[in-house]
């Protein structure tokens, strides 16, 4: 009898690792003894680069961290800087941010359902979910001229106002989504192959999830009702009515059900945001404090004071007070936080990102142990990681 184990390298060039992730899998026959994730192949040094850029210049970098949820990254960054400055956006910008970040949550979860199903062998699902995601990317394009790397939010509000017919377009899209959710459920929820590949697979207990610092749908599927939109409200989420779905078993199937329900709740929040934006009507889409925010172009052409403010912000940036601030949001993948240390100059002395993909990846070993080789694919997919956010 041979008693030694075999080490198998999975990735970093592998379609099911969702990026350049390498996993050193130790096997006893077909059973996983240990799964060690090895990261760093995509390291871009975004946190260090931020020390050489003004705060506004770093916004485009956030889009490229979790490139499937760019607006969420923009929001966390801007809220962190606004906390540092002690300012906040006007009501129209506040609710526009909520609308766009919930559309982002929807788009991110659609990619997850489609790609995770494809990992396991359900090919058709990918085409269904990308059909809806394509419509959301079209909305991004209408709002800011970019489909993925939006860079639309600004410290103090938005880069520009929402287009005139944007709310009607979003409303029409939201009306179609309940029917699409029913399609997804018909394809997957009762599918015996899907159930066999996800039920009781990649288990993560409530105790382990908390100990490993896991957040987002992975934590809630383990039975922990923790959502920063409810627990530590930001961006006006305390004005919205929605539910936080929670699982029971902490397996891959529960994570699927939790994310599916989160998409339904995102649609619910978007509808409320549209109502609030219509009640507010036309108005300021960014703060009128020109020490931090660019004045309108019309004012720059007619007012010397506005021209000076514009020149100072573009040439030098704004000057936050000496201090520090941390702001976290409930991104589609979990708790995304930005920590800033200011030395009073227009560039942060230090920027640190608390990214959910990086922290959640710690749970891979715990989830994979005792499973079969095929289950490592399910374990990686069910975490919903993006390597741009892991390596930063």
N, C-alpha and C positions, 0 to 999 in steps of 0.2 A: 504493500500500500504506500502510495506517495502522499506525504502530508504537507508539502510546501504549497504556498499559494502562487498565483500568477498575477502579475501587474500588467494591466492593459491601458494604453494611453488612448483616450478619446479626445479628439480635437488636437490643436486649435483649429484645424481645417475640417470642420464637420458641420453639415447643415443643421443638425439637431442641437448644437450647443448655442444657437442663437447669437452667434458672434464668435470672436476669437477667444473662446474659453477652452482651456485644457483641463481635463479631469483624469487624474491618475486613479484608475479603478483597480482595487485589489480583489481578486476573485478566488473563491474556493469552489472549483467546478463552475456552475452557472450562478452561484450565490455570491452577492456582493458582501465582502468583509469590510471594505473601507472605500470611500470615494473622496479623494482630496482635490478640491478645485484649485487650479493654479492660474492666477490672473496676471495682468501687466503687459500683455502683448499689444494693447491698443493705447498705452499710456500717452496722454497728450499734455499733461502738466497744466491743465486749465486753472487750477487754484493758484499756482505760482504765476501764471501769465496775468492773472487779475491784479497782481501787485504793480504791474507796469502799465495798466490801463485805467482810464477814469471809470467811474461806476457805470455810466451809460455805455461806454465802449465794451463792457463785459457782457451786456445783455445778449448779443448774438452768440456768445459762447454757450450760454445756458441752453439754447435750442439744440445744441449738438451733444448734450449730455444724454438725456433720454429723448432721442430724436422722434420717438413715437408719442411724446406728450410735451411738445414745445411750449404751449401756452401755460401749462402747469409750472414748468421751470421758470418762465418769465415772471409768473405771479410770485413764486417763493422768493426770487431774487429781489423784485421790486418791493415787496412787503418788508423784507429784511432791511433794505436801505431806507425805506420810509420810517421804520421804527428807529433807526439810527438818527435820522433827521428830525423826528418828532412831527411828521406831517402825514396827511392821508388824502386819498383821491376824493373828488366830488361824487355825489350819489350816482350820476349817470355812468361814470367810469366804474364805480364799485360793482354795480349790477351787470354791466357789460362784461367785466372780468369773470364774474360767476358764470354767466351764460357761456362764455368761450371756454372756460376751464372744464365745465361739465360736458360740453361737446368734445373736448379733448379726452376726458375720461371715457366717453362713449367710443371714440375712435381708437383709443389704446386697447380697451377691452375687446373691441371687434377684431383687432389684429391678433390679440392673444387667443381668442376662441378659434379663429381660422387657422393660425399656424400650429396651435397645440393639437387641434384635431388632425391636421395634416401629418404632424409628427407621429401620431398614433396609427394613421392609415386611412382616416376619413377625408379623402381628397376634396370632395364636393364642397365641404363647409368653407374652405378658403375662398372660393369664388363668391359665395353668398355674402360673407362678411366684408370682403373687399369692395363689393358693389355698394354697400352703405357707407363704408369709410371714404370711398371716392367722392361721395356727395359732401362729406364734412371737409375734405381737403379743398373742394371747390368753394366752400364757404370761406375757408381761410384765405384763398386766393382773392375772393371778392373784398374781404376786409382789409388785407394788407399787401396783396400782390405776391405772396409766397404760399406754396402748398404745404411745406413741412417746416422750414426754418423761419418761423413767423416774425420773431423780434418785434412784436406788436405792442406789448405793454411797456410803459415808461414809468420811471419814478415820478409819482404824482398823478398818474392817470394812464392815458392811452396815447399812442403815436398820432392817431387821427380819429375822427369820429366814425361811428358805424355808418355804412352806406344806407341810403334812404329806404330801400326795399329789403334790407337784410332781415328784419324781424319776420316779415311775411314769408321769406324763403325758409327760414329756420322752422317756422310754424308748420309749413307744408311738409317739411322733412320729418318733424316729430310726429305728425299724424300717421305717417306710414310705418313707424317703428314697431308698435305693438304687433302688427301682422308679421313683421320680420322676426321678432322674438319668438312668436309661435312657430315659425318655420324652423328656427334653430332647435327649439325643443323637440319638434317632430323628428328632426334628423338625428338628434343625439341623445336626449334625456332617457328615452326608453330603449335605445339601441343596445342589444345584448353584447356586441363586441366592445362598444364604448364602456359599458358597465364593467365588463371583465377586465378592461385595461386601466380603469380608474378607481373602482370601488375597492377600498382596503389597500390601495397602492400609495406609496410615498406618504406614509402616515407621519404626522407631527402632532404630538400631544400638546395640550394647553400649557403644561408646565415647561416643556422643552421650548415651545415657541416664545414664551416670556423670557426664559433664561438666555436664549440666543439673540434676543433683541429684534425678533421678527416683527414687522408691521404690515399694515394694509390687508388685502383680501386673504393672504396666507395666515395671518394672525386671527382674523375674524372667523375663518373657516375652522380654526382650532377651538372655537367657542368663546373667544375673548371679544367682548363688545367694546372696542376701542376705535373710534374714528375722530380725528382731530377737528372735523367740521362740527361735531357735536360736543366733544370733550373739552376742546380749547378753541372755540369759534374764532374765525378770522374772516376778513373780507366780507363781512355782513351775513355769514351763513346762519347766524342766530335768528335771522329774519325769515328763514325758509323752513318749510315743513317737509320732512322726508324721513324714511326709516333706514336703520343700519342693519343689513342682513348678517346673520351669524350662523355658522355651521355647527355640527354636532360631533363629527368623528375626526376632523382634521386630515381627511384623505384627499386625493386628487379630485374625486367626484364632488365633494363638498366645496372645493375651491371653484370648480366650474359653476355650481349652483349660486354661490355667493357673487361671483362676477356677473352672472346673468341677471341676478336681481339688482345689482348695483347699476347695471345699464338701464333697467326700468326706472330706478330712482333718479338717475341722471336726467332722463327724459322729464320726469316730474319736476325736478329743480329748474330745468331749462324753461318749462312752461311758466313757472312762477316768475322767473327772471324777465321773461318777455312782458308779462303783465306789469311788473314794476317799472320796466323801461318805458312802456307806453304811458303809464301814469305820470312819470317824471316829464316825458316829452323832450323836445330839443333843449339842450343846455350845455354847460361846460363838460368837456370830456377829459380835461386835465386841470390841475390846480392852477390858480392864477397868482402864484407866488414865483416871480421871475428870478429869484435867487437860485431856484432849483429846477425850474421848468422853462422850456423855450417859449417866449411870447409868440402870439399868432403872427403869421407872415405879413398880414395886412398892417399890423402895428409896426413891424420892423421897417416897412416902407415909408411910414409917415411920422414915426416918433423916434427921436434921438435916444431917449432913455431905453426904449425897447431894443433898438439896434445895439446899444452897449451891452444890455443883458444877454442878447443873442450871441454877441461876439465873445463875451466872458465865458459863457457856458460851453460853446463850441470849442473855443481855443484852450480853455483851462479846466472846465468842469466846475462842479459845485464843491463847497467845502463843508463837510459834515463836522460837528463838534467832536472833540476827543472823547472816545468811549467805545463801547462794544454793544452788539445786538445780535440776538439769534431769533429767527422766525422759521417755524415749520408749518407745512401745509400737508393735507391728505392728498398726495398725488395718486394717480391710478395704481402705482406699485407699492405705495406705503408712505411712511413719513419722509418727506423731503425737506431738509432744513438748510438754511444758509446762515453762517456765523461770520460776522464782520468785526474787525478791530480797526478803529479809525485813529490816526495820529493827527487829525486836523487838516490833512492834505487832500487834494481831489482824488487820490488813489488809495485804495484800502491798504493798510499796513499788513493785514492778513485776511484772507477769505478761506473758509473751510466749508465744504459741502458734506452734509450728512445724507448720503444717497441710499434709497431703500434697496436698490438692486444689490449693492455691495454688501449691505448688512444681511439681507435675506439669503444671500448665497452661502452664508455660514451654515444654514440649516440643511444643505444638500447632503452632507455625510450622514446626519441623523436620519433623514428621510429615506436614503438609499440603502442603508445597512439592512441585511436580511432579505432584500429583494433580489430579483433576477436581473440579468444583464439588460433585458429589454425594458425593465422598469426604470433604469437610469434616464432613459429618454423622457419618460413621463415625469420623473422627479425634476429634471432641469426645466422642462416646458411648463410645469405647473407653478414654478416660482415666478415666471414672467420677468426674466431679467433682460436688460439691455446692456451690452458690454461698454458702450460709450459712457454710461453712468457708473459702471463698476470701476473702470480704470481712470476716468476723468483726466 
